[in-house]
Structure formats: structure tokens, C-alpha cells
Amino acid sequence: MKRNLKSITYSLLIAALLPVAAFSQTKNSTKMTNEQTTALFPKGDKLPDSYFTGNAYLKPLLAKDKNNDFAMGSVTFEPNARTIWHTHPRGQVLIVTEGAGFYQEKGKPARAIKKGDVVNIPENVEHWHGAGATTSMTHIAITNYEGDTNVIWLTPVSQEEYSAANNK
């Protein structure tokens, strides 16, 4: 039984590594895009327009499970892209990994954020975040859960609110 399990484990490992090995040996492997060579994680899938203005993408990194009461993902915002106003019942942490953008809490001025910045968002604070008008931004979002809820979506950020953030 142990030998069979070991054999299956090796087979799965080899199957997982074959595409990587094949890719590294192709003639096109030296022609990787700038994103592939500099981005910490791939761009991911487009996020819905109902919660984001502009083009934003999510690469899930870690799902909530029995050990972690949070989800983690890398979110890429193209220029002008941003979330709508929203809250998190148990807070959120953003770690900016590329580019520059903005974070704003309701009733306060927008704050410029850039690669290397960490934003600690308290529970139930209405806010938005996203890229600048001429810059893209990527951040890792670590979002805590309360039961099955980790975000409450509200209303879009108006063009006036977004323009005010960019004109500081």
C-alpha cells in the first residue's frame, strides 16, 4: 500500500511538472511578456462590472477554510479601474505589490498608495480602492469573514469623487 501511494504521488508530481518543463524548452519561452517577468502573480480573471468600474482582475490565492477565516487574492486594476464603495464586516488588509493608486474612506480625503504600502481597513468602514487615472495598480487583498460574508457592496464611486482623488 505504501509503495502504491508513493508511486501515485510521484506520478502526480511528474504530471504537474511536465507542462512547466515543456514550456521552458520551447523557442518562445524567451519571449515572455513584461507582466510575466515582473508581476508577482498572473493577472487572473476579469471582475464583474457590478462591483468594479473599469477593468479589474482577480487571481485567487487562498480560500477560506477550516484553518483560515479569510480569503486572499491578487487584484489588478488597469488605469481608471476601481471598486465601488463597500465595507467588510471584519476588516481587510491591502498590500500593494505593483503600481500606484488610491484608497479612500467615506468622509475623508483619498490617500495615494503605491508599491510597498500596506493598508489596514477596520471593520465596517465604507471605502473604495483602485488605480490612478494613468497608472495601474496591483494589491493583495486579505479579507476576513464574519460567517459567510466578507464584503458588503454599496454604490459606485462617482466620477467627481474619483477625479478629486486624482487631482491631489
CYANA upper distance limits for C-alpha pairs under 8 A (distance plus 0.5 A):
  1 MET  CA      5 LEU  CA      6.70
  2 LYS  CA      6 LYS  CA      6.60
  3 ARG  CA      7 SER  CA      6.59
  4 ASN  CA      8 ILE  CA      6.70
  5 LEU  CA      9 THR  CA      6.60
  6 LYS  CA     10 TYR  CA      6.73
  7 SER  CA     11 SER  CA      6.66
  8 ILE  CA     12 LEU  CA      6.68
  9 THR  CA     13 LEU  CA      6.71
 10 TYR  CA     14 ILE  CA      6.60
 11 SER  CA     15 ALA  CA      6.59
 12 LEU  CA     16 ALA  CA      6.62
 13 LEU  CA     17 LEU  CA      6.72
 14 ILE  CA     18 LEU  CA      6.50
 15 ALA  CA     19 PRO  CA      8.15
 16 ALA  CA     20 VAL  CA      8.20
 17 LEU  CA     21 ALA  CA      6.71
 18 LEU  CA     22 ALA  CA      6.51
 19 PRO  CA     23 PHE  CA      6.51
 20 VAL  CA     24 SER  CA      6.73
 21 ALA  CA     25 GLN  CA      6.95
 22 ALA  CA     26 THR  CA      7.07
 23 PHE  CA     29 SER  CA      7.00
 24 SER  CA     29 SER  CA      6.24
 25 GLN  CA     29 SER  CA      7.41
 28 ASN  CA     32 MET  CA      7.95
 32 MET  CA     36 GLN  CA      6.62
 32 MET  CA     37 THR  CA      7.26
 33 THR  CA     37 THR  CA      7.07
 34 ASN  CA     38 THR  CA      6.54
 34 ASN  CA     39 ALA  CA      8.47
 35 GLU  CA     39 ALA  CA      5.69
 35 GLU  CA     42 PRO  CA      8.27
 36 GLN  CA     42 PRO  CA      7.54
 39 ALA  CA     98 GLU  CA      8.00
 40 LEU  CA     97 THR  CA      7.90
 41 PHE  CA     59 LYS  CA      7.83
 41 PHE  CA     74 SER  CA      7.51
 42 PRO  CA     59 LYS  CA      7.16
 43 LYS  CA     57 TYR  CA      6.54
 43 LYS  CA     58 LEU  CA      7.10
 43 LYS  CA     59 LYS  CA      6.62
 43 LYS  CA     74 SER  CA      8.29
 43 LYS  CA     75 VAL  CA      8.01
 43 LYS  CA     76 THR  CA      6.73
 44 GLY  CA     57 TYR  CA      5.97
 44 GLY  CA     58 LEU  CA      5.29
 44 GLY  CA     59 LYS  CA      4.62
 44 GLY  CA     60 PRO  CA      8.13
 44 GLY  CA     75 VAL  CA      8.49
 45 ASP  CA     57 TYR  CA      5.56
 45 ASP  CA     58 LEU  CA      5.81
 45 ASP  CA     59 LYS  CA      7.04
 46 LYS  CA     55 ASN  CA      7.40
 46 LYS  CA     56 ALA  CA      6.30
 46 LYS  CA     57 TYR  CA      4.78
 46 LYS  CA     58 LEU  CA      6.98
 47 LEU  CA     51 TYR  CA      8.21
 47 LEU  CA     52 PHE  CA      7.44
 47 LEU  CA     55 ASN  CA      7.93
 47 LEU  CA     56 ALA  CA      6.05
 47 LEU  CA     57 TYR  CA      5.72
 47 LEU  CA     58 LEU  CA      6.93
 48 PRO  CA     52 PHE  CA      6.81
 49 ASP  CA     53 THR  CA      6.52
 49 ASP  CA     54 GLY  CA      7.78
 51 TYR  CA     83 THR  CA      6.52
 51 TYR  CA     84 ILE  CA      6.06
 51 TYR  CA    153 TRP  CA      7.41
 51 TYR  CA    156 PRO  CA      8.16
 52 PHE  CA     56 ALA  CA      7.34
 52 PHE  CA     81 ALA  CA      7.48
 52 PHE  CA     82 ARG  CA      6.11
 52 PHE  CA     83 THR  CA      4.89
 52 PHE  CA     84 ILE  CA      6.16
 52 PHE  CA    156 PRO  CA      8.37
 53 THR  CA     80 ASN  CA      8.20
 53 THR  CA     81 ALA  CA      5.79
 53 THR  CA     82 ARG  CA      5.84
 53 THR  CA     83 THR  CA      6.75
 53 THR  CA     84 ILE  CA      7.52
 53 THR  CA    156 PRO  CA      8.11
 54 GLY  CA     77 PHE  CA      8.45
 54 GLY  CA     78 GLU  CA      7.80
 54 GLY  CA     79 PRO  CA      8.45
 54 GLY  CA     80 ASN  CA      6.71
 54 GLY  CA     81 ALA  CA      4.68
 54 GLY  CA     82 ARG  CA      7.17
 55 ASN  CA     77 PHE  CA      6.71
 55 ASN  CA     78 GLU  CA      6.14
 55 ASN  CA     81 ALA  CA      5.99
 56 ALA  CA     75 VAL  CA      7.38
 56 ALA  CA     76 THR  CA      6.01
 56 ALA  CA     77 PHE  CA      4.94
 56 ALA  CA     78 GLU  CA      6.75
 56 ALA  CA     81 ALA  CA      6.64
 56 ALA  CA     82 ARG  CA      7.77
 57 TYR  CA     75 VAL  CA      6.03
 57 TYR  CA     76 THR  CA      5.57
 57 TYR  CA     77 PHE  CA      7.09
 58 LEU  CA     73 GLY  CA      7.00
 58 LEU  CA     74 SER  CA      6.26
 58 LEU  CA     75 VAL  CA      5.13
 58 LEU  CA     76 THR  CA      7.04
 59 LYS  CA     73 GLY  CA      6.10
 59 LYS  CA     74 SER  CA      5.61
 59 LYS  CA     75 VAL  CA      6.98
 60 PRO  CA     72 MET  CA      6.93
 60 PRO  CA     73 GLY  CA      4.77
 60 PRO  CA     74 SER  CA      6.88
 61 LEU  CA     71 ALA  CA      8.26
 61 LEU  CA     72 MET  CA      5.86
 61 LEU  CA     73 GLY  CA      5.21
 61 LEU  CA     74 SER  CA      7.36
 62 LEU  CA     71 ALA  CA      6.02
 62 LEU  CA     72 MET  CA      5.43
 62 LEU  CA     73 GLY  CA      7.16
 63 ALA  CA     70 PHE  CA      7.55
 63 ALA  CA     71 ALA  CA      5.19
 63 ALA  CA     72 MET  CA      7.05
 64 LYS  CA     68 ASN  CA      5.99
 64 LYS  CA     69 ASP  CA      5.93
 64 LYS  CA     70 PHE  CA      5.51
 64 LYS  CA     71 ALA  CA      5.46
 65 ASP  CA     69 ASP  CA      7.03
 65 ASP  CA     70 PHE  CA      8.38
 69 ASP  CA    144 ASN  CA      6.53
 69 ASP  CA    145 TYR  CA      6.31
 70 PHE  CA    142 ILE  CA      7.09
 70 PHE  CA    143 THR  CA      5.81
 70 PHE  CA    144 ASN  CA      4.65
 70 PHE  CA    145 TYR  CA      6.04
 70 PHE  CA    150 ASN  CA      8.46
 71 ALA  CA    142 ILE  CA      6.33
 71 ALA  CA    143 THR  CA      5.89
 71 ALA  CA    144 ASN  CA      7.11
 71 ALA  CA    145 TYR  CA      8.36
 72 MET  CA    140 ILE  CA      7.36
 72 MET  CA    141 ALA  CA      6.04
 72 MET  CA    142 ILE  CA      4.98
 72 MET  CA    143 THR  CA      6.85
 73 GLY  CA    140 ILE  CA      6.01
 73 GLY  CA    141 ALA  CA      5.92
 73 GLY  CA    142 ILE  CA      7.33
 74 SER  CA    138 THR  CA      7.32
 74 SER  CA    139 HIS  CA      6.17
 74 SER  CA    140 ILE  CA      4.82
 74 SER  CA    141 ALA  CA      6.79
 75 VAL  CA    138 THR  CA      5.97
 75 VAL  CA    139 HIS  CA      5.95
 75 VAL  CA    140 ILE  CA      6.68
 75 VAL  CA    141 ALA  CA      7.58
 76 THR  CA    136 SER  CA      7.95
 76 THR  CA    137 MET  CA      6.39
 76 THR  CA    138 THR  CA      4.73
 76 THR  CA    139 HIS  CA      7.18
 77 PHE  CA     81 ALA  CA      5.78
 77 PHE  CA     82 ARG  CA      7.18
 77 PHE  CA    130 GLY  CA      6.62
 77 PHE  CA    131 ALA  CA      6.03
 77 PHE  CA    136 SER  CA      6.06
 77 PHE  CA    137 MET  CA      5.72
 77 PHE  CA    138 THR  CA      6.58
 78 GLU  CA    131 ALA  CA      6.91
 78 GLU  CA    135 THR  CA      7.65
 78 GLU  CA    136 SER  CA      5.04
 78 GLU  CA    137 MET  CA      7.23
 79 PRO  CA    131 ALA  CA      5.94
 79 PRO  CA    132 GLY  CA      6.17
 79 PRO  CA    133 ALA  CA      5.68
 79 PRO  CA    134 THR  CA      5.73
 79 PRO  CA    135 THR  CA      5.43
 79 PRO  CA    136 SER  CA      5.19
 79 PRO  CA    137 MET  CA      8.21
 80 ASN  CA    130 GLY  CA      8.07
 80 ASN  CA    131 ALA  CA      6.24
 80 ASN  CA    132 GLY  CA      6.14
 80 ASN  CA    133 ALA  CA      5.04
 80 ASN  CA    134 THR  CA      7.53
 80 ASN  CA    135 THR  CA      8.26
 80 ASN  CA    136 SER  CA      8.37
 81 ALA  CA    130 GLY  CA      6.30
 81 ALA  CA    131 ALA  CA      6.10
 81 ALA  CA    132 GLY  CA      8.14
 82 ARG  CA    128 TRP  CA      7.65
 82 ARG  CA    129 HIS  CA      6.20
 82 ARG  CA    130 GLY  CA      4.40
 82 ARG  CA    131 ALA  CA      6.66
 83 THR  CA    128 TRP  CA      6.02
 83 THR  CA    129 HIS  CA      6.26
 83 THR  CA    130 GLY  CA      6.70
 83 THR  CA    156 PRO  CA      8.08
 83 THR  CA    157 VAL  CA      8.12
 84 ILE  CA    128 TRP  CA      6.41
 84 ILE  CA    153 TRP  CA      7.54
 84 ILE  CA    154 LEU  CA      7.22
 84 ILE  CA    155 THR  CA      6.26
 84 ILE  CA    156 PRO  CA      4.78
 84 ILE  CA    157 VAL  CA      5.85
 85 TRP  CA    126 GLU  CA      6.77
 85 TRP  CA    127 HIS  CA      5.75
 85 TRP  CA    128 TRP  CA      5.42
 85 TRP  CA    153 TRP  CA      7.02
 85 TRP  CA    154 LEU  CA      5.79
 85 TRP  CA    155 THR  CA      5.89
 85 TRP  CA    156 PRO  CA      6.38
 85 TRP  CA    157 VAL  CA      6.58
 86 HIS  CA    125 VAL  CA      8.45
 86 HIS  CA    126 GLU  CA      5.85
 86 HIS  CA    127 HIS  CA      6.11
 86 HIS  CA    128 TRP  CA      6.96
 86 HIS  CA    151 VAL  CA      7.38
 86 HIS  CA    152 ILE  CA      6.04
 86 HIS  CA    153 TRP  CA      5.01
 86 HIS  CA    154 LEU  CA      5.61
 86 HIS  CA    155 THR  CA      7.99
 87 THR  CA     91 GLY  CA      8.25
 87 THR  CA    123 GLU  CA      7.69
 87 THR  CA    124 ASN  CA      5.55
 87 THR  CA    125 VAL  CA      5.97
 87 THR  CA    126 GLU  CA      5.35
 87 THR  CA    127 HIS  CA      6.96
 87 THR  CA    151 VAL  CA      6.26
 87 THR  CA    152 ILE  CA      5.77
 87 THR  CA    153 TRP  CA      7.26
 87 THR  CA    154 LEU  CA      8.39
 88 HIS  CA     92 GLN  CA      7.11
 88 HIS  CA    122 PRO  CA      8.41
 88 HIS  CA    123 GLU  CA      6.01
 88 HIS  CA    124 ASN  CA      5.80
 88 HIS  CA    125 VAL  CA      7.62
 88 HIS  CA    143 THR  CA      7.98
 88 HIS  CA    144 ASN  CA      8.00
 88 HIS  CA    145 TYR  CA      8.49
 88 HIS  CA    150 ASN  CA      6.09
 88 HIS  CA    151 VAL  CA      5.07
 88 HIS  CA    152 ILE  CA      6.71
 89 PRO  CA    123 GLU  CA      5.52
 89 PRO  CA    124 ASN  CA      5.59
 89 PRO  CA    144 ASN  CA      8.25
 89 PRO  CA    145 TYR  CA      7.59
 89 PRO  CA    146 GLU  CA      6.68
 89 PRO  CA    149 THR  CA      7.90
 89 PRO  CA    150 ASN  CA      6.82
 89 PRO  CA    151 VAL  CA      7.25
 89 PRO  CA    152 ILE  CA      8.24
 90 ARG  CA    122 PRO  CA      7.67
 90 ARG  CA    123 GLU  CA      4.99
 90 ARG  CA    124 ASN  CA      7.55
 90 ARG  CA    143 THR  CA      8.31
 90 ARG  CA    144 ASN  CA      5.89
 90 ARG  CA    145 TYR  CA      6.59
 90 ARG  CA    146 GLU  CA      6.66
 90 ARG  CA    150 ASN  CA      7.74
 91 GLY  CA    120 ASN  CA      8.24
 91 GLY  CA    121 ILE  CA      5.91
 91 GLY  CA    122 PRO  CA      5.15
 91 GLY  CA    123 GLU  CA      4.41
 91 GLY  CA    124 ASN  CA      7.34
 91 GLY  CA    125 VAL  CA      8.39
 91 GLY  CA    143 THR  CA      7.00
 91 GLY  CA    144 ASN  CA      6.47
 92 GLN  CA    120 ASN  CA      6.80
 92 GLN  CA    121 ILE  CA      5.58
 92 GLN  CA    122 PRO  CA      7.30
 92 GLN  CA    123 GLU  CA      7.93
 92 GLN  CA    141 ALA  CA      7.42
 92 GLN  CA    142 ILE  CA      6.10
 92 GLN  CA    143 THR  CA      4.98
 92 GLN  CA    144 ASN  CA      6.63
 93 VAL  CA    118 VAL  CA      7.57
 93 VAL  CA    119 VAL  CA      6.13
 93 VAL  CA    120 ASN  CA      5.18
 93 VAL  CA    121 ILE  CA      6.41
 93 VAL  CA    141 ALA  CA      6.33
 93 VAL  CA    142 ILE  CA      5.60
 93 VAL  CA    143 THR  CA      7.08
 94 LEU  CA    118 VAL  CA      6.11
 94 LEU  CA    119 VAL  CA      5.51
 94 LEU  CA    120 ASN  CA      7.15
 94 LEU  CA    121 ILE  CA      8.47
 94 LEU  CA    139 HIS  CA      6.56
 94 LEU  CA    140 ILE  CA      6.08
 94 LEU  CA    141 ALA  CA      5.18
 94 LEU  CA    142 ILE  CA      6.92
 95 ILE  CA    115 LYS  CA      8.45
 95 ILE  CA    116 GLY  CA      7.34
 95 ILE  CA    117 ASP  CA      6.48
 95 ILE  CA    118 VAL  CA      5.09
 95 ILE  CA    119 VAL  CA      7.06
 95 ILE  CA    139 HIS  CA      5.70
 95 ILE  CA    140 ILE  CA      5.56
 95 ILE  CA    141 ALA  CA      7.16
 96 VAL  CA    100 ALA  CA      8.36
 96 VAL  CA    113 ILE  CA      7.92
 96 VAL  CA    114 LYS  CA      6.59
 96 VAL  CA    115 LYS  CA      5.27
 96 VAL  CA    116 GLY  CA      6.00
 96 VAL  CA    117 ASP  CA      5.93
 96 VAL  CA    118 VAL  CA      6.94
 96 VAL  CA    137 MET  CA      7.89
 96 VAL  CA    138 THR  CA      6.44
 96 VAL  CA    139 HIS  CA      4.56
 96 VAL  CA    140 ILE  CA      6.89
 97 THR  CA    114 LYS  CA      8.40
 97 THR  CA    115 LYS  CA      5.40
 97 THR  CA    116 GLY  CA      6.57
 97 THR  CA    137 MET  CA      8.28
 97 THR  CA    138 THR  CA      6.15
 97 THR  CA    139 HIS  CA      5.75
 97 THR  CA    140 ILE  CA      7.55
 98 GLU  CA    114 LYS  CA      7.65
 98 GLU  CA    115 LYS  CA      5.37
 98 GLU  CA    116 GLY  CA      8.43
 98 GLU  CA    136 SER  CA      8.34
 98 GLU  CA    137 MET  CA      5.98
 98 GLU  CA    138 THR  CA      5.48
 98 GLU  CA    139 HIS  CA      7.41
 99 GLY  CA    114 LYS  CA      6.31
 99 GLY  CA    115 LYS  CA      6.10
 99 GLY  CA    135 THR  CA      7.04
 99 GLY  CA    136 SER  CA      6.03
 99 GLY  CA    137 MET  CA      4.82
 99 GLY  CA    138 THR  CA      6.94
100 ALA  CA    112 ALA  CA      7.82
100 ALA  CA    113 ILE  CA      6.13
100 ALA  CA    114 LYS  CA      4.59
100 ALA  CA    115 LYS  CA      6.86
100 ALA  CA    131 ALA  CA      6.71
100 ALA  CA    132 GLY  CA      7.04
100 ALA  CA    135 THR  CA      6.64
100 ALA  CA    136 SER  CA      6.84
100 ALA  CA    137 MET  CA      5.52
100 ALA  CA    138 THR  CA      8.44
101 GLY  CA    112 ALA  CA      6.32
101 GLY  CA    113 ILE  CA      5.82
101 GLY  CA    114 LYS  CA      6.82
101 GLY  CA    129 HIS  CA      7.93
101 GLY  CA    130 GLY  CA      6.02
101 GLY  CA    131 ALA  CA      4.46
101 GLY  CA    132 GLY  CA      4.98
101 GLY  CA    135 THR  CA      7.46
101 GLY  CA    136 SER  CA      7.63
101 GLY  CA    137 MET  CA      6.39
102 PHE  CA    110 ALA  CA      6.79
102 PHE  CA    111 ARG  CA      5.99
102 PHE  CA    112 ALA  CA      5.07
102 PHE  CA    113 ILE  CA      5.84
102 PHE  CA    129 HIS  CA      5.96
102 PHE  CA    130 GLY  CA      6.09
102 PHE  CA    131 ALA  CA      6.74
102 PHE  CA    132 GLY  CA      7.09
102 PHE  CA    165 ALA  CA      7.65
103 TYR  CA    110 ALA  CA      6.21
103 TYR  CA    111 ARG  CA      5.76
103 TYR  CA    112 ALA  CA      7.04
103 TYR  CA    113 ILE  CA      7.27
103 TYR  CA    127 HIS  CA      7.76
103 TYR  CA    128 TRP  CA      6.40
103 TYR  CA    129 HIS  CA      4.85
103 TYR  CA    130 GLY  CA      7.35
104 GLN  CA    108 LYS  CA      7.20
104 GLN  CA    109 PRO  CA      6.88
104 GLN  CA    110 ALA  CA      4.74
104 GLN  CA    111 ARG  CA      6.45
104 GLN  CA    127 HIS  CA      5.92
104 GLN  CA    128 TRP  CA      6.05
104 GLN  CA    129 HIS  CA      6.93
105 GLU  CA    109 PRO  CA      7.90
105 GLU  CA    110 ALA  CA      7.61
105 GLU  CA    125 VAL  CA      7.39
105 GLU  CA    126 GLU  CA      6.29
105 GLU  CA    127 HIS  CA      4.73
105 GLU  CA    128 TRP  CA      7.29
106 LYS  CA    125 VAL  CA      8.24
106 LYS  CA    126 GLU  CA      6.06
106 LYS  CA    127 HIS  CA      6.19
109 PRO  CA    165 ALA  CA      7.95
110 ALA  CA    165 ALA  CA      5.80
111 ARG  CA    165 ALA  CA      8.05
113 ILE  CA    117 ASP  CA      6.67
114 LYS  CA    137 MET  CA      8.22
121 ILE  CA    125 VAL  CA      7.56
128 TRP  CA    157 VAL  CA      8.01
130 GLY  CA    137 MET  CA      7.41
131 ALA  CA    135 THR  CA      6.53
131 ALA  CA    136 SER  CA      5.63
131 ALA  CA    137 MET  CA      5.55
132 GLY  CA    136 SER  CA      7.04
132 GLY  CA    137 MET  CA      8.19
132 GLY  CA    166 ASN  CA      6.91
133 ALA  CA    166 ASN  CA      7.10
143 THR  CA    150 ASN  CA      6.81
144 ASN  CA    150 ASN  CA      6.32
145 TYR  CA    149 THR  CA      5.95
145 TYR  CA    150 ASN  CA      4.91
146 GLU  CA    150 ASN  CA      6.79
157 VAL  CA    161 GLU  CA      6.78
157 VAL  CA    162 TYR  CA      7.07
158 SER  CA    162 TYR  CA      6.76
159 GLN  CA    163 SER  CA      6.38
160 GLU  CA    164 ALA  CA      6.57
161 GLU  CA    165 ALA  CA      6.99
162 TYR  CA    166 ASN  CA      6.99
163 SER  CA    167 ASN  CA      6.64
164 ALA  CA    168 LYS  CA      7.28
